Amino acid sequence: MKDSALLDRLAIRELIENWVLWRDAGEWERFRTVWHDDGKMYATWFQGSADEFIAASSKGFENGVSILHFLGGQTMDLSGSRAISQTKMTITQRAEVHGVSCDVVCTGRFYDFLEKRNGRWGFVLRRLIYEKDRMDPVDPAAKLELDAKLLAQFPVGYRHLAYLQTCIGFQLKTNMPGLKGPEVQALYGYGRDWLAGKSIEGVYNE
């Protein structure tokens, strides 16, 4: 591996780690630096610009919304000044569900469209792939009963996360990519287009 490619990979990994640490700690000014000016974020509860995402995250942070992220292994594909990075991750969120304090744990991948501009790597688009999740009462002795019809409305990869987020008032996107299916295959296609230097405008309109 050439030294320049290794340095790019190290810079991208640092970017991924900074995203999680600064976002979860509420360091919003530093968090803004990981994005390019036209950066966009797509998740279950939010789809929009980086600036809008930061504003929404900051508001939630101040209002007690508890969402944390943990990182695992990473793979990336580099093509000149563009990259696609996939990073194993876990989302944990705590909130009350039907009067019971609960934790949801959702495992998946960050799927990131990155670009090097003026010598700096930054996020152009962050998408997520949701693979599996579960919900548990914080107090193991508590009894929790979920609405089966509501639960069944959400994709299996983030069913419990979506249920909890709906209970606290979020409007959810219900066609996010999972481990299998046309949504994740479409996302992989956009990733290949990005690396080939093509436009990925369609990915913003899903």
C-alpha positions as CSV (number, residue, x, y, z in Angstrom):
1,M,0.0,0.0,0.0
2,K,1.3,3.4,-0.9
3,D,2.0,5.9,1.9
4,S,-0.6,8.3,0.5
5,A,-3.3,5.6,0.6
6,L,-2.4,4.6,4.1
7,L,-2.6,8.2,5.2
8,D,-6.0,8.6,3.6
9,R,-7.2,5.5,5.4
10,L,-6.0,6.8,8.7
11,A,-7.6,10.2,8.1
12,I,-10.9,8.5,7.3
13,R,-10.9,6.3,10.3
14,E,-10.1,9.4,12.5
15,L,-13.1,11.1,10.8
16,I,-15.4,8.2,11.6
17,E,-14.3,8.2,15.3
18,N,-14.6,11.9,15.6
19,W,-18.1,11.8,14.3
20,V,-19.2,9.5,17.1
21,L,-17.2,11.0,19.9
22,W,-18.1,14.6,19.2
23,R,-21.8,14.0,18.3
24,D,-22.5,11.9,21.4
25,A,-20.6,14.3,23.7
26,G,-22.5,17.3,22.3
27,E,-19.4,19.1,21.0
28,W,-21.3,20.7,18.1
29,E,-18.6,23.1,16.8
30,R,-16.1,20.3,16.5
31,F,-18.8,18.0,15.1
32,R,-19.5,20.4,12.3
33,T,-15.8,20.1,11.1
34,V,-16.3,16.5,10.0
35,W,-18.8,17.5,7.3
36,H,-18.4,19.2,4.0
37,D,-20.6,22.2,3.5
38,D,-23.1,20.2,1.4
39,G,-23.0,17.2,3.7
40,K,-26.2,15.3,4.3
41,M,-27.4,12.8,7.0
42,Y,-30.0,10.0,6.6
43,A,-31.2,8.0,9.6
44,T,-34.5,6.6,10.9
45,W,-35.6,9.8,12.5
46,F,-33.8,12.4,10.3
47,Q,-33.1,13.1,6.6
48,G,-31.6,16.4,5.7
49,S,-28.5,18.6,5.7
50,A,-25.6,18.4,8.1
51,D,-26.5,21.8,9.6
52,E,-30.1,20.7,10.1
53,F,-28.9,17.4,11.7
54,I,-26.6,19.3,14.1
55,A,-29.5,21.6,15.1
56,A,-31.9,18.7,15.6
57,S,-29.3,16.7,17.5
58,S,-28.4,19.6,19.7
59,K,-32.0,20.3,20.6
60,G,-32.5,16.6,21.4
61,F,-29.4,16.5,23.5
62,E,-30.6,19.5,25.6
63,N,-34.0,17.9,26.0
64,G,-32.6,14.6,27.3
65,V,-32.8,12.4,24.2
66,S,-30.2,9.7,24.9
67,I,-28.7,8.2,21.7
68,L,-25.2,6.8,21.8
69,H,-23.0,5.0,19.2
70,F,-20.3,2.4,19.5
71,L,-17.9,1.5,16.6
72,G,-16.5,-1.8,15.4
73,G,-14.5,-3.0,12.4
74,Q,-14.2,-0.9,9.2
75,T,-13.6,-1.5,5.6
76,M,-13.2,1.2,2.9
77,D,-12.8,1.6,-0.8
78,L,-10.8,4.5,-2.2
79,S,-10.9,5.9,-5.7
80,G,-8.9,9.1,-6.0
81,S,-10.5,11.8,-3.9
82,R,-13.6,9.7,-3.2
83,A,-14.2,6.9,-0.7
84,I,-16.9,4.6,0.6
85,S,-16.5,3.6,4.2
86,Q,-18.5,0.9,6.0
87,T,-18.1,0.7,9.8
88,K,-19.8,-1.8,12.1
89,M,-21.7,0.1,14.7
90,T,-24.2,-0.2,17.5
91,I,-26.8,2.5,18.3
92,T,-28.2,2.5,21.9
93,Q,-31.1,4.6,22.9
94,R,-32.9,4.9,26.2
95,A,-36.4,6.3,26.6
96,E,-39.7,5.4,28.3
97,V,-42.0,3.0,26.4
98,H,-45.5,2.7,27.8
99,G,-44.2,4.1,31.1
100,V,-41.3,1.7,31.3
101,S,-37.7,2.9,31.0
102,C,-36.1,0.9,28.2
103,D,-32.9,0.4,26.2
104,V,-32.9,-0.4,22.5
105,V,-29.7,-1.8,21.0
106,C,-29.5,-1.7,17.2
107,T,-26.6,-3.2,15.3
108,G,-25.7,-2.3,11.8
109,R,-23.3,-0.3,9.6
110,F,-22.4,3.3,8.9
111,Y,-22.3,3.6,5.1
112,D,-20.4,6.8,4.3
113,F,-19.8,8.7,1.1
114,L,-16.6,10.7,1.6
115,E,-14.6,13.1,-0.4
116,K,-11.2,14.8,-0.1
117,R,-11.5,18.5,-0.9
118,N,-8.6,21.0,-0.6
119,G,-6.6,18.3,1.2
120,R,-9.3,17.5,3.8
121,W,-11.6,14.4,4.0
122,G,-15.1,15.1,5.0
123,F,-18.6,13.6,4.9
124,V,-20.7,14.2,1.9
125,L,-23.4,11.7,2.9
126,R,-23.9,9.4,5.9
127,R,-26.4,6.5,5.4
128,L,-27.1,3.7,7.8
129,I,-27.7,0.0,7.3
130,Y,-29.8,-1.5,10.1
131,E,-29.2,-5.2,10.7
132,K,-30.9,-6.3,13.9
133,D,-32.1,-4.8,17.2
134,R,-33.8,-5.6,20.5
135,M,-35.5,-3.8,23.4
136,D,-35.0,-4.4,27.1
137,P,-36.4,-2.8,30.2
138,V,-33.7,-1.0,32.3
139,D,-35.2,-2.7,35.3
140,P,-35.2,-6.5,34.5
141,A,-38.1,-6.9,36.9
142,A,-40.3,-4.5,34.9
143,K,-43.1,-5.8,32.7
144,L,-43.3,-4.4,29.2
145,E,-46.0,-5.2,26.6
146,L,-45.6,-3.9,23.1
147,D,-48.3,-3.2,20.6
148,A,-47.8,-6.0,18.1
149,K,-49.5,-4.2,15.2
150,L,-47.4,-1.1,15.7
151,L,-44.2,-3.2,16.0
152,A,-45.0,-5.1,12.8
153,Q,-45.2,-1.8,10.8
154,F,-41.4,-1.4,10.9
155,P,-38.6,-3.2,9.1
156,V,-37.1,-6.1,11.0
157,G,-33.6,-4.5,11.1
158,Y,-34.7,-1.6,13.3
159,R,-38.2,-2.6,14.5
160,H,-37.7,-2.0,18.2
161,L,-35.6,1.2,17.6
162,A,-38.4,2.6,15.5
163,Y,-41.0,1.6,18.0
164,L,-39.2,3.4,20.8
165,Q,-38.6,6.5,18.6
166,T,-42.3,6.6,17.6
167,C,-43.3,6.4,21.2
168,I,-41.3,9.6,22.0
169,G,-42.7,11.5,19.0
170,F,-40.3,11.0,16.1
171,Q,-41.6,10.6,12.6
172,L,-39.9,7.5,11.2
173,K,-38.7,6.6,7.7
174,T,-39.7,3.0,7.1
175,N,-37.7,2.0,4.1
176,M,-34.1,2.2,5.4
177,P,-31.7,-0.4,4.2
178,G,-31.3,-3.7,6.2
179,L,-29.0,-6.6,5.9
180,K,-30.8,-7.9,2.8
181,G,-33.2,-6.6,0.2
182,P,-33.6,-4.1,-2.6
183,E,-32.9,-1.1,-0.4
184,V,-29.4,-2.2,0.6
185,Q,-28.6,-3.4,-2.9
186,A,-29.6,0.1,-4.2
187,L,-27.3,1.7,-1.6
188,Y,-24.4,-0.5,-2.8
189,G,-25.1,0.6,-6.3
190,Y,-24.9,4.3,-5.3
191,G,-21.6,3.5,-3.6
192,R,-20.2,2.0,-6.8
193,D,-21.4,5.1,-8.7
194,W,-19.8,7.4,-6.2
195,L,-16.4,5.7,-6.5
196,A,-16.8,5.9,-10.3
197,G,-17.2,9.6,-10.2
198,K,-20.9,9.7,-11.0
199,S,-23.7,11.7,-9.5
200,I,-25.6,10.2,-6.6
201,E,-28.5,12.6,-6.6
202,G,-31.0,9.7,-6.5
203,V,-29.8,8.6,-3.1
204,Y,-31.1,11.9,-1.6
205,N,-34.7,11.2,-2.8
206,E,-35.4,7.8,-1.5
